[in-house]
């Protein structure tokens, strides 16, 4: 039974290690995506600058393109916000999993304590009988 509990604890530790590796992978992915999004914003700002140079020649067309560019920038900001929210959600999920693992460990410890108490209760009559025999031998 103790071996089974030890194996279960080892399995829980391996699961925790896998969860931490998953968290590292998610953070690395987000760190790789953020510079790309910033580069896209810079490209859009450069495009906006070029369109402002065309403002002298084509005011109406530029106005439409500017609106489109602002919509794209807004969409990009919303995407960035969505990525940050996704990261927060994943962090909360990992925290919940860690809490569940801790709860499972506490339950295992409680089970181990109950098993030890049961074993003690089962062995108590035998110990009393042994003590009685020992007292009879000594007396």
N, C-alpha and C positions, 0 to 999 in steps of 0.2 A: 504493500500500500504506500509505504514511504517512497519507494522507487517510482511508483506511478505519479505521486505528487511532485517528485523531483523532475521527472520527465515533462510533466505539465508546466512546471515553472520554466524549464528550459525552452519549451515551445513558446511560452508567453514572451520570454526574452527575445527569441528569434523574431517573433511577430513585431515586437517593439522596434527591433533593429530595421526590419523591412519598412515599417512606417516612417522611421526617420530617414531612410534612404529615399523613400517616395517624396517626402517633404523637401529634401535637398534637390531632387530632380525638378520638382515644381518651381522652386525658387530660382534654380538655374535657368529654366525655360523662360520664366518671367523676366529675369535679368537679360536674357538674350533678346526678348521681344521689345523691351522698352527702348533700347537704342535705335532699333529699326523704326519704331513709331516716331521717335524724336527726329530721325533723319527724314521721315516722310513729312513731318510738320515743317522742317526747314526747307524742304523742296517746295512745299506748297507756299511758304512765305516768299521764296525766290520767284515763284510763278506770279504771286501777287505783285511783287515789285515790277516785274516785266509788264504786267497788265496795267499798272499805274503809269508806266511810260507811254503806253498806247492810249491813255485817257485823252490826250490832246487831239488825237485823230478820230477815235471812235468812242465817243462818250456813252452812247446807248448800249452798244455791244459790250463795252467794258463793265457797265453797270450790271448787266446780266451775268457776265462771267464772274464778277466780284461776288454777286449773290451766290452763285454756284460754289465758288471757292469757300465762302463763309459757311455754307452748308456742309461742305466737305470737312472743313476744320471742326465744325461742331460734331459731325459724325465721328471724326477721329478722336476728339476729346471724350465723347460718349463711349467709344471703344476702349479707351484708356481707363476710364472709370469702371467699365465693366470688367476689365482685367484685374483691376485692384480689388473690386468686390469679389471676384472669383478667388483671388489669393486669400482674402479674408475668410471666405467661406471654407476654403480648404484648410486653413489654419484652425478654424473652429472645429471642423470635422476631425482633424488630428488630435485636437485637445480632448474632444469627446471620446475618441478611441483610447487615448491614454487614461482618461478617467475610468473608462470601462475596464481596462486592463488592471488598474489599481483596485477596482472593486472586485474583480475576479481573484486577484491575489489575496485580498482580505478574506474573501469567502473560502479560499483554499486554506488559509491559515486557521480560520475558524473550524473548518472541517477537520484539520489535523488536530486541533485542540480537543474537539469532541471525540475523535477517535482515541486519543490518548486517555481521556477521561473514561470512555467506555472500557478500554483495556484495563485501566486501574480498577474500575468497578467489577470487572470480570475476574480479576486476579485477587481481589480483596478476600473473598471466602477461602481461597486456596492459601493465601498468606496467613489468615487467622488459624486455619487448620494446622498449618506448619508450625506456627507459634505455639499452639496448644500441644502438639506432639513434642516440641522441644522442651516445653515446660514440664510435661509428664516425664520426659527422660531425665531432666535435671532434678526433679523431685522424686 
